Amino acid sequence: MHMPWPLPDENWFAAGQPEPDSPDRRLEALVAQRLSADSTTRRQRIGVTVQNRVVILSGLVSDTDARQVAAELAWDVPGVFDVCNTLRLGDQRRSRR
């Protein structure tokens, strides 16, 4: 059995990570930029991940309008193939003690 020997430039542990200049990283940055520039989504806790041109939105938002606007902004980015909106509404009931 022959075991391959890694070259100094190879990073086998980062095989699942997209390269810094990959289209997924570029889309991730563009979607995040749009979300931070919009007044509805600017102050929300939204995470953006892109895998194979599919944008995955995660985190908490304050209302359904912010959830919908975030998805629409992601769809408007050229090159996005699909949007998976997993944003949840934050608990607006706060316990008073």
Residue frames as qw, qx, qy, qz and C-alpha x, y, z in Angstrom:
[[0.000, 0.888, 0.460, 0.000, 0.00, 0.00, 0.00],
 [0.429, 0.257, 0.019, 0.866, 1.31, 3.40, -0.97],
 [0.192, -0.806, -0.439, 0.349, 0.53, 6.36, 1.32],
 [0.367, 0.754, 0.116, 0.532, 0.74, 9.81, -0.28],
 [0.507, -0.342, -0.268, 0.744, 3.09, 12.24, 1.37],
 [0.112, 0.936, 0.325, -0.077, 1.77, 15.82, 1.63],
 [0.520, 0.432, 0.014, 0.737, 3.75, 18.57, -0.01],
 [0.271, -0.232, -0.389, 0.849, 4.57, 21.69, 2.03],
 [0.199, -0.022, -0.157, -0.967, 2.00, 23.78, 0.15],
 [0.488, -0.317, -0.708, -0.400, -0.83, 21.29, 0.65],
 [0.267, -0.179, 0.566, -0.759, -3.20, 21.75, 3.55],
 [0.317, -0.185, -0.895, -0.254, -5.27, 18.61, 3.81],
 [0.103, -0.400, -0.736, 0.536, -7.09, 19.82, 6.90],
 [0.217, 0.473, 0.114, -0.847, -8.65, 22.75, 5.04],
 [0.104, 0.092, 0.841, 0.522, -10.05, 20.61, 2.22],
 [0.014, 0.645, 0.764, 0.007, -13.64, 21.44, 3.17],
 [0.094, -0.744, -0.180, 0.636, -13.00, 25.18, 3.42],
 [0.563, 0.769, 0.238, 0.188, -13.46, 27.36, 0.34],
 [0.605, 0.093, 0.010, 0.791, -10.42, 29.23, -0.88],
 [0.129, -0.545, -0.257, 0.788, -10.18, 32.94, 0.03],
 [0.167, 0.338, -0.333, -0.864, -10.82, 34.00, -3.58],
 [0.129, 0.248, 0.942, 0.187, -13.55, 31.43, -4.27],
 [0.230, -0.385, -0.444, -0.776, -16.93, 32.46, -5.69],
 [0.538, -0.584, -0.608, -0.007, -18.62, 31.31, -2.46],
 [0.453, -0.404, -0.291, 0.739, -16.46, 33.64, -0.34],
 [0.063, 0.092, 0.240, 0.964, -17.15, 36.50, -2.74],
 [0.388, -0.500, -0.571, -0.522, -20.91, 35.89, -2.54],
 [0.557, -0.526, -0.550, 0.334, -20.71, 35.63, 1.24],
 [0.319, -0.251, -0.120, 0.906, -19.02, 39.03, 1.43],
 [0.110, -0.228, -0.395, -0.883, -21.48, 40.65, -0.98],
 [0.480, -0.563, -0.621, -0.260, -24.54, 39.34, 0.90],
 [0.524, -0.496, -0.433, 0.541, -23.10, 40.41, 4.26],
 [0.202, -0.060, 0.071, 0.975, -22.35, 43.86, 2.83],
 [0.268, -0.396, -0.499, -0.723, -25.91, 44.26, 1.58],
 [0.552, -0.579, -0.599, 0.025, -27.35, 43.16, 4.92],
 [0.469, -0.415, -0.291, 0.723, -25.18, 45.62, 6.83],
 [0.099, 0.049, 0.220, 0.969, -26.09, 48.48, 4.48],
 [0.325, -0.494, -0.599, -0.541, -29.88, 48.02, 4.72],
 [0.241, -0.408, 0.354, -0.806, -31.68, 49.84, 7.55],
 [0.845, -0.246, -0.098, -0.464, -34.01, 46.90, 8.24],
 [0.963, -0.043, -0.235, 0.122, -31.29, 44.26, 8.65],
 [0.310, 0.698, -0.416, 0.493, -28.37, 46.39, 9.85],
 [0.280, -0.524, 0.566, -0.572, -28.91, 45.82, 13.58],
 [0.942, -0.102, -0.014, -0.319, -30.01, 42.18, 13.36],
 [0.426, -0.512, 0.743, 0.062, -27.88, 39.17, 14.34],
 [0.873, 0.433, 0.043, -0.222, -27.64, 37.46, 10.95],
 [0.492, -0.443, 0.669, 0.339, -24.98, 34.96, 9.98],
 [0.686, 0.612, -0.168, -0.355, -24.19, 34.38, 6.30],
 [0.523, -0.309, 0.756, 0.245, -22.70, 31.18, 4.91],
 [0.656, 0.545, -0.230, -0.469, -22.43, 30.21, 1.23],
 [0.522, -0.212, 0.812, 0.151, -21.98, 26.68, -0.08],
 [0.337, 0.210, 0.786, 0.474, -22.04, 26.02, -3.82],
 [0.065, -0.222, -0.288, -0.929, -23.70, 29.40, -4.48],
 [0.468, -0.610, -0.598, -0.226, -26.48, 28.65, -1.94],
 [0.023, -0.481, 0.357, -0.801, -26.77, 31.37, 0.71],
 [0.552, -0.441, -0.697, 0.118, -27.63, 30.14, 4.20],
 [0.146, -0.596, 0.162, -0.773, -28.98, 32.82, 6.52],
 [0.628, -0.360, -0.660, 0.199, -28.92, 31.98, 10.23],
 [0.189, 0.079, -0.400, 0.893, -29.42, 33.81, 13.50],
 [0.048, -0.629, -0.690, 0.355, -32.08, 35.88, 15.19],
 [0.058, 0.338, 0.266, 0.901, -34.12, 38.79, 13.88],
 [0.140, 0.107, 0.499, -0.848, -36.60, 41.04, 15.63],
 [0.590, 0.391, 0.352, -0.613, -39.59, 40.60, 13.31],
 [0.731, 0.331, 0.583, 0.125, -40.91, 38.90, 10.18],
 [0.403, 0.912, -0.005, -0.075, -40.17, 41.97, 8.05],
 [0.153, -0.777, 0.594, 0.138, -36.46, 41.75, 8.83],
 [0.648, -0.087, 0.751, 0.096, -36.51, 38.02, 8.02],
 [0.649, 0.628, 0.428, 0.037, -38.15, 38.64, 4.65],
 [0.220, 0.951, -0.197, -0.096, -35.95, 41.60, 3.74],
 [0.400, -0.593, 0.675, 0.182, -32.80, 39.59, 4.54],
 [0.676, 0.177, 0.698, 0.159, -33.87, 36.83, 2.14],
 [0.502, 0.829, 0.248, 0.003, -34.77, 39.32, -0.59],
 [0.023, -0.907, 0.388, 0.161, -31.41, 41.10, -0.24],
 [0.526, -0.342, 0.749, 0.212, -29.59, 37.77, -0.54],
 [0.662, 0.459, 0.586, 0.094, -31.59, 36.83, -3.64],
 [0.331, 0.936, 0.046, -0.112, -30.69, 40.15, -5.28],
 [0.313, -0.690, 0.560, 0.335, -26.95, 39.40, -5.25],
 [0.712, 0.531, -0.355, -0.291, -25.85, 38.29, -8.74],
 [0.372, 0.413, -0.827, 0.087, -24.60, 34.72, -8.77],
 [0.413, -0.138, 0.725, -0.533, -26.77, 33.42, -5.93],
 [0.291, -0.027, -0.877, -0.382, -28.36, 30.10, -6.93],
 [0.544, -0.540, -0.606, -0.212, -30.66, 29.65, -3.91],
 [0.119, -0.495, 0.429, -0.746, -31.33, 31.04, -0.43],
 [0.584, -0.342, -0.731, 0.092, -31.95, 28.92, 2.65],
 [0.185, -0.588, 0.166, -0.770, -33.53, 31.22, 5.21],
 [0.627, -0.305, -0.690, 0.196, -33.18, 29.69, 8.68],
 [0.016, 0.327, -0.301, 0.896, -33.54, 33.00, 10.50],
 [0.353, -0.508, -0.774, 0.134, -35.59, 32.75, 13.69],
 [0.203, -0.791, -0.123, -0.564, -37.60, 35.40, 15.44],
 [0.258, 0.227, -0.648, 0.680, -36.01, 36.50, 18.69],
 [0.339, -0.569, -0.727, 0.180, -37.97, 36.15, 21.89],
 [0.023, 0.563, 0.067, 0.824, -39.58, 39.51, 22.40],
 [0.660, -0.687, -0.187, -0.239, -40.88, 38.60, 25.83],
 [0.367, 0.447, -0.589, 0.565, -38.26, 39.51, 28.36],
 [0.608, -0.496, -0.596, 0.169, -38.52, 38.26, 31.89],
 [0.074, -0.724, 0.169, -0.664, -38.89, 41.05, 34.43],
 [0.686, -0.293, -0.581, 0.327, -37.51, 40.43, 37.88]]
